[in-house]
Amino acid sequence: MTPEQTLLQELADTWHSTIPLSAFMQICPRRYDGIQFEVSAPLEPNINLHHTMFAGSIYTLMTLTGWGMLWLKQREAGVEGSIVLADAAVRYLAPVRGAPLARVSWSGDDIMPLATGRRVKVTLVVELWCEGELCASFEGRYVSLPH
């Protein structure tokens, strides 16, 4: 297993053991290159009565994608903090009829204040794509509190 795969597996294990909904939704971190992070979930366990992805599943997938990006950046930097979502807004643009892919790019924020016992605030924009179409956009403000 590559270091990236090990890190993504650790993130998946963290999600699934601490947020049971993520395991039920089968949320899976797919790719991380230090700047961009991608997460998927199959449509089937997240479907609604219209045979599209349930809005709550979309919100959860996008929330965890942003949370995961900050978690990955903390791991890379060797700092620890308790990450919470402080504020968020989502726009549902089109129905999700197939396998969704959530994508976020790092904002460039400095997270090193965690090393000196100070909290960090990061705003991340997550996009949810399906079959080449942008289906939802999410902006979340995350706060990481030092341990």
N, C-alpha and C positions, 0 to 999 in steps of 0.2 A: 504494500500500500504506500502511495506517495504521501509526503507530509500534508499536502492539500487534502487528500482523501481522508487521512487520519483526523485532521481538524474538522472536516465536514461531518464525519461519522460521530465525533465527540459532540458536535452541535446537535445533530439529530437525536442522539441519546439524551442529551440535556433536555431538549424540547419534549421528547416522548415520555421521559420519566417525571418531569415537573409540570407539564401542561398536557394532561390526558387527551384533551380535544385534538391536539396536534397529531397524536398517534392514530386516533380514529379517522381523522381527515387524510392520513397518510402523507403528511407534509414531508418533503424530502429536499434537503439542500443539494443542489446539482453542481454548481461551478462557482469558484471563487478565484480571482486572479490578483487580489490585493486592491483593486479599484472597483471592480464590478462583481456583484453577487447575484446568483440566480437560484430560485427555489420553485419547485413544482408540487403539484398534488393532483391525483387523478380526479376526473369529473364524477365518477360513479358514487363514492361515499359523500359527495358534496352537492348532490343534485336536489333540485326543488320540484314542485309540481308542474313547472313549465318545461322540465327536462333541460334546464340550464343550471349554472352554478348558483347556489344559494348565496344571497348578498352577505350573510353572516360569515360564510366560508371565505368569500372574497376578502372581506375585511380582516379576518383572522390571518389568512395567508399573507396579506400585505403587511399587517402589523408585525408578524413574526419575521418577515424578510428584512424589514428595517431593524428590528431588534437583533436579528442574527448578524447583520452587517456590523453593528456596534460591538457585539460580542466578539466577532472575528478580529476587529481592529484592536480591541483590548488584549486579546490573546497575543497578537503579533507584537504589541508594544510591551508586553509583560506587566500590564497593570490590571487591577481588579476593581470591579464596581458592580453594584446591584442596578440593573437596567430596568427602567420603567417607562411606559408611554405616558407622557404628560398631557399631550394634546394631539388631536388628529382631525383631518378632514379627508373625505373620500368622494370621488366623483365616479359614478357608474356610467360608462359611456356606451356600452353595447353588451348584449347578452353573451355569456361565456358558454359556448356550445360544445367545446372540445377541451383537450388537456390545457390547462392554464400554465403560464410561466411568469412568475413575478421577478422583476429585475430592479436592482437599485445600484447606484454608483455612489462611491464615498464622497462626502461633501468637502473633505479636506480639513475638517475641524481638528484642532489639537486636543488630544485626550490625555496628555501627560499631566494636567493638574490632578488627576486621580492619584498619581504617585506621591503628591504632597498633601493628600487628604482633602482635596477640594472636589466638589461635584463638577460634572461636565454636562453641558446641554448641546445636543446635536439635532439639527433638522434634516430629515432625509425624505427624498421623493421616490416613491416606489411606483413602478408601472406594471400593470398586469396585461399580458399579451395572450392571444389565442388565435391560432391559425393566421398569423401575420397581421392581426388587427389589435389595436390598442383598445382594451375593453374597460379598464378602470385606471384611475390615477389616485394616489394616496400621498398625503404629506403628513408626516408624523414628527413631533418634537419629542425626542427621547432624553431622559435624564439618567445619568449614571452616578450613583451615590457611592462614595468610597467606603470600603469595608472597615 
